[in-house]
Amino acid sequence: MQISAGQDGIQRLLKAEQEAQKIVTEARKGKADRLKQAKQEAEKEIKAYKAQREEQFQKRMSDDSSSSGANVKRLDSESAKAVKDIEKNISSKKKEVVDTLLDYVTNVKFATAKA
């Protein structure tokens, strides 16, 4: 009988070990499933965030391009005005400059040597 009682104890231990192994396996499977689900949720959040940032970027680029077009027009008009002002100054002082140059060319002044 003692052998039978020992065998029964061993059988109970083996059965308990199998149940423990089953519990551990189920826990590992549950953990893997939760990790897979968390990864899928994280990928969804990443996609949504990327889409949001891309939309903001595209909006900023379109805003910048329209404002830069306005800046280009403003700079063009300022440049044209500056060129007209320069041409006006040239035409108003042209006669004075020509007269001064002719005066220097036609009137020769002799320098006196100092001893």
C-alpha positions, 0 to 999 in steps of 0.5 A: 500500500505504501507503494500505491500511496507513493504512486498516487502522490507522484501522479498528483504531482505530475498532474499539478505540474501539467496544470501549472504548465498549462496556466503558464502557457495560457498566460504567455499566450495572453501576454503575446495577444495583449502585446500584439493588440498594443502594437496594432493600436500604437501603429494606428495612433502613429498613422493618425499622428503622421497624417495630422502632421502631414496635413499641417505641413501641407497647409503651412507650405500652401500658406508660405507659397501664397505669402511668398508670391505676395512678397515677390510682387512687393519686391518687384514693385519696390525694385521698379520704383528704385530703378525709376528713381535712379534713372530720374536722378541720372537724367536730372544730373546728366547735363551737370556732369557733362558740363563739369567734365567738359570744363575740366577737359577744356580748361587746362590749369598750370601748376606752379612749381614751388621752389 
